[in-house]
Amino acid sequence: MKSGYKLILTAVALFFLLITDVMASEKIDHWFSRDKYQHFTISAFYTLGTATILNRHFEQPHGGSIGIAAGFTFSLGLGKEIADKRKQTETSSIKDLIWDAAGVLTGVALASILL
């Protein structure tokens, strides 16, 4: 198995291990909202952008750059949700993480095509 895909699998495993700590708050959390759109698009953009920078400017191999980018981007989203969970003024949401993951997968797909 290529190292890039091991990073993706590690990120997914970490996601499932930490999911019990990141639960939705009492606020209404819709599946489709501006917030979810932002989670999706930012995750896709960060994944594609990071993979492109790693591949073209740091001469990382195709699969490695995509794997690192996916793990890095998902870690950012997961970290944000954990930080939100600890703040009373913020809303932590499993739905946000799902949209982050969808954005990461979209970024991976685009990077696979474009790089």
Buried (B, 14 or more C-beta within 10 A) or exposed (E): EEEBBEBBEBBBEBBEEBEEEBEBEEEEBEEEBEBBEEBBBBBBBBBBBBBBEBBEEEEBBBBBBBBBBBBBBBBBBBEBBBEBBEEEEBBBBBBBBBBBBBBBBBBBBBBEEEB
